[in-house]
Amino acid sequence: MKLAFLLYNYFPYGGLQRDFFDIAMAAAKRGHTVDVYTLEWHGEKPIELNIHEIDVSPMRNHNRYRRFTEITLPLLAAEKYDRVTGFNKMPGLDIYYGADPCFEHKARTLRNWYYRYTARYRHFAAYEGEVFSPAAHTQLLMLSEIEKNHCMHYYNTPENRFTVLPPAVGADYMRPANADDINQQFRMEFGFRENDNLVLCVGSDFQRKGVDRTIRALAALSDQIRTNCHLLVVGLDDAKPFTRLANRLGIEQQVHFYQGRDDVPRFLFASDLFVHAARSENTGTVILEAIVAGTPALVTANCGYANHVRRADAGLVNPMPFDQNEFNQQFADMLTSPKRGQWRENGIHYGETQQLYGRAELTVDLIEQFETDSSKD
């Protein structure tokens, strides 16, 4: 098949981007021709993919996305692709891979009312409507039942257009037999002591992922607990606002930022607690990655994969609406709880007994099988 994959930006460390890459490579390995259309590609360009970077002059994001669509749609029509799959919401898609949360729901629950009168809102609402409208024919691959329900609520999308994909984790996140050695080597390399409590946050949108909430929870610990506690933040974003917050709270020496890295499993194997205090999160694959790595997890209930923490009994879920004081207490409790070892073992067992692997291959199966408008020509 001749396949087109569309996404606005590629960089190696985002969850959506990682999903895209795995799916694109799985399709290429099956012998399909895979053309990728994007505004920006950061990182190595694999020879298996034909990558087309669309040159758009600098402008506000929503205008760049509009211009990307205007340029790309004629190219897609000329090439006569068997399937056009988008990893962002935009017109012209046969298939949408829904790694992002419902924009309309976020606009109505996380924004002030006047946001809906902005040009930015009008653009993203219109593009989401192009995908989920009852009049559209886009097949919808969703990662979360919650987000599926949000989209059906706002757009009255027919349910038969949705397929909810199973969760997925890379096999390299499963805790290896030498995890204790990895832990020891990691601490020596980064200058942490054996008895230090290492708390890990992973994500490339620090504000949305709630890094500030975790910094405040660290600052709220008693002196006795906080002395040996360090927060490690891995992801691509501007750390300056969060560094300033740590400075104001007097814990700047205990908050460490590591720009996007390829060795996140090693960080998980060495950490004592994983925290994902997200304000908005479609799924949160990193939650599953922490569970199967054997790292107890504290996550907010609005994360699509928070239910896996409950099912696995691998940590605690902070209820909604979010309350910083309650979160602070759960944070402190998890660092001192006698259940820490049991949470770790429960997570490892969950990873060994659940079907959490192979989503990229399943997605390619569905792309091959779907009957789309373009496949009827």
Protein Blocks (a to p, Z undefined) as FASTA:
>chain_A
ZZddddfbdcfkbmklmmmmmmmmmmmmnopacddddfbdcdjddfkbccdddddddddf
klmmmmmmmmmmmmmmmnopabdcdfbdcehiabdcdfbccfklmmmmmccfklmmcfkl
mmmmmmmmmmmpmkbmcdcddfbfklmmmmmmmnopafklpccddddddfklpccfklmm
mmmmmmmmnopafklccdddedjbfklnommmmmmmmmmpcfklmmmgccddeddddfkl
mmmmmmmnopmmmcccddddfklmmmmmmpmbdcdfbfbdfkopmlmmmmmnopacdddf
klmklmmmmmnopaccddddddfklmmmmmmmmmmgcklmmmmmmmmmmmmmpccehklm
mmmmmmmmpccfklmZZ
